[in-house]
């Protein structure tokens, strides 16, 4: 289902950092959260991976390798 203008307005405000999801009215919180996640490219309910953690793991692995 396509979002209506009210939901898109709140999605934009959340994406721009003007509001947080806690500031969104309760009657549309679920839909706004769904669209914010969709537009951010989050496809499942798992936590977002931290890129800095991934880079740290690679750096640690490289420092322990024998050349």
N, C-alpha and C positions, 0 to 999 in steps of 0.2 A: 504494500500500500504506500502511496506517495504521501509525504508529509505536507501538512497545510502551512500557510504563511506564518502563523503564530509559532509553530514548532521550529520552522526554519529560522525565524528571527532569534529565538532563544539559542539554537544551535550556533548561529553566528556569534552571538554574544559570549557564549562559553568558549568557542574556538579563539576568539580575540582576547580572552582573559578578562573581559569586563565583568562577567559573572562566573560563579562556579555552579556545578550541578545542584548544590545545596540551595542555591538562590532561585532555582526554577520552580514555578508553581507545581504543587503536588499532582494536580490532575494531568499534567503532561510530562512529568519527570521521566517516566519509563520510555516514552517515545523519543524525547530529546536525548536521553542516554543512548538509546539504540542508534539514532542517526549520528551522534557524535562519534560513537565507536565505529560505525560503518564508514564514515568519511575519513576517519583516521586509519582505516585499513585493518582494524582488529576484527578477525574472523571467528574467534571462539571466545569462550568465557574465561580462559586462562589469563594469568597476569602477563603484562607486557614485559618482554625481555629487555634487560638493561644493556645497551651496547657497550658501556664502559666496563661492565663485568666481563663481557665476552672478550674485549680487547685485553684485559688484564690476564685472563686465562691463557691467551695466545702468547703474551709476553712472558709469562711464567714458564710456559712450555719451551719457548725458544731459549731462555736463559739456562735451562737445564739440559739442553741437547748437547751432544758431543760432536764437534766438527773435526 
